[in-house]
Amino acid sequence: METMTELVGTKEAISILGCTSGVFKGYIRRGNLSPYKKVNGKSYFEKERILNFSPMGAHIRNRPSFNRHTGSGLNNADLSDIIEKWRVNSRDSASVDVQIGIYTEKIRQLEIEMKRISTTNPGFVTMRYTLLRHVGERRRLLHYLEISDYRRYLRAMDLIREGAAK
């Protein structure tokens, strides 16, 4: 015996959830909600699933914050330690050397995190992309430093090797 499920249209589902149509479309796009049935181009949802849907946790995933939208993944204490270690003079906080140091620490943290999680984790691909982006940016900064001030370049390479040996 088949049980009948009560279906609601998109507009009714939006009013039940109390969100905007854009937010609702985002839930569908991310796979948090999916239509039960489509008829003539209109989507219908199970009313019970809509009533039990928790929008607060729908967009939050268990991923570390390593991309440009959610922060650097480094706290203020880590940043001040990196600046102290990599700075060129006492007033330096944003030179090429310091930027290289920040990218180096981000790369280290991403490598550790990527070893910890499975490759099937949905955040793995994003983390891999972020890692490659950081490696490329650090490489460009190192190249600039190599051309502009070779001594500082050698110092930066020594600091990178020193950190890798840990």
C-alpha positions in Angstrom: 0.0 0.0 0.0 1.5 3.3 -1.1 1.2 6.3 1.2 0.3 9.6 -0.2 2.7 12.4 0.5 1.4 15.9 0.6 3.2 18.0 -2.0 3.6 21.8 -2.0 4.7 24.1 -4.7 7.7 26.3 -4.7 5.9 29.5 -3.5 4.3 27.6 -0.6 7.6 26.0 0.3 9.3 29.4 0.4 6.5 30.8 2.6 6.8 27.8 5.0 10.6 28.3 5.3 10.2 32.1 5.5 13.0 32.8 3.2 13.4 34.6 -0.1 13.3 32.9 -3.5 17.0 33.5 -4.0 17.9 31.8 -0.7 15.5 28.9 -1.6 17.1 28.5 -5.0 20.5 28.4 -3.3 19.3 25.5 -1.1 18.3 23.6 -4.3 21.5 24.5 -6.2 23.7 23.3 -3.3 21.6 20.1 -3.0 20.2 20.9 0.5 16.7 20.6 -0.9 15.5 18.7 -4.0 12.1 18.6 -5.7 10.1 15.5 -5.1 8.4 15.8 -8.5 8.4 18.1 -11.5 5.3 18.6 -13.5 5.1 20.9 -16.6 8.3 22.7 -15.4 7.0 23.3 -11.9 8.7 21.8 -8.9 6.8 20.2 -6.0 8.3 19.4 -2.6 7.2 17.0 0.1 5.6 19.2 2.8 7.0 17.0 5.6 10.6 17.5 4.4 10.0 21.3 4.1 8.6 21.4 7.6 11.6 19.4 9.0 14.2 21.3 6.9 16.7 23.3 9.0 18.0 26.2 7.0 20.5 27.2 9.7 22.8 24.3 9.1 22.1 23.9 5.4 24.8 26.2 4.1 27.4 25.5 6.7 29.8 22.7 5.9 32.6 21.2 8.0 35.4 22.9 6.2 38.4 24.9 7.5 38.4 28.5 6.4 41.2 28.8 3.9 39.7 30.8 1.1 39.5 34.5 0.5 35.8 34.6 1.4 36.0 33.3 4.9 39.4 34.4 6.1 43.0 33.4 6.1 42.9 30.4 8.3 45.5 32.1 10.6 44.7 33.7 13.9 46.2 37.0 15.0 48.8 35.3 17.2 50.1 33.2 14.3 50.2 36.3 12.0 52.2 38.3 14.5 54.7 35.4 14.9 55.0 35.2 11.2 55.5 38.9 10.8 58.1 38.9 13.6 60.0 36.0 11.9 59.9 37.3 8.3 60.0 41.1 8.6 62.9 43.0 7.1 63.0 45.9 9.6 61.3 46.8 12.9 58.3 48.7 11.2 57.7 46.1 8.5 54.3 44.3 8.4 53.5 43.8 4.7 56.7 43.5 2.7 57.2 40.8 0.1 59.1 38.8 2.7 56.2 38.8 5.1 53.7 37.9 2.4 55.9 34.9 1.5 55.9 33.9 5.1 52.1 34.1 5.4 51.7 32.1 2.2 54.2 29.5 3.5 52.3 29.1 6.8 49.0 28.8 4.9 50.5 26.2 2.6 51.8 24.2 5.6 48.4 24.3 7.3 46.6 23.2 4.2 49.0 20.3 3.6 48.3 19.1 7.2 44.6 19.5 6.8 44.5 17.7 3.4 46.5 14.7 4.9 43.9 14.5 7.7 40.7 14.4 5.5 39.6 12.0 2.8 39.9 12.8 -0.9 36.2 12.1 -1.2 35.4 14.9 1.3 33.6 17.7 -0.6 36.0 20.3 0.8 39.1 18.5 -0.5 38.8 19.9 -4.0 38.4 23.4 -2.8 41.3 23.0 -0.4 43.4 21.6 -3.3 42.6 24.6 -5.5 43.4 27.0 -2.6 46.7 25.2 -2.0 47.7 25.5 -5.6 46.7 29.2 -5.7 48.8 29.9 -2.6 51.8 28.0 -4.0 51.5 29.9 -7.3 51.3 33.3 -5.5 54.3 32.4 -3.2 56.2 31.4 -6.3 55.5 34.7 -8.0 56.5 36.7 -4.9 59.7 34.6 -4.7 60.5 35.3 -8.3 60.0 39.0 -7.8 62.3 38.9 -4.7 64.9 37.0 -6.6 65.0 39.6 -9.3 64.8 42.7 -7.0 67.0 41.6 -4.0 68.8 38.4 -4.2 70.0 38.4 -0.6 66.5 38.7 0.7 65.5 35.9 -1.7 68.2 33.6 -0.3 67.1 34.5 3.3 63.5 33.6 2.3 64.5 30.3 0.8 66.4 29.5 4.0 63.4 30.3 6.2 61.2 28.1 3.9 63.6 25.2 4.1 64.0 25.7 7.9 60.2 25.4 8.2 60.0 22.4 6.0 62.6 20.6 8.1 60.4 20.8 11.2 
